Amino acid sequence: MAPDGRELRLLDDVPECPRGRGMNACAEAAGYRDFTVYQPATRFWRFQWTEAGILLAATAVLGGIAAGGTVRRRR
């Protein structure tokens, strides 16, 4: 991230960076930061089941709305 909060994609976005210098060293010297967020492998199945539950709940709610709208009795 740039010091002003922008996200950088290329080394060319770092001002005044000589090509012979390493990308991380140059970016850090210019005041930029890089961070990576990861989740341990032990949480994989928990995330998979949580996502499946959320999607199933959304399916049930939207399916109920659709069925209720089409099967509703007229009086």
Summary of the structure (lengths in Angstrom):
residues: 75
radius of gyration: 24.5
end to end distance: 60.8
largest distance: 79.2
contacts: 119
relative contact order: 0.09
helix: 55%
strand: 0%
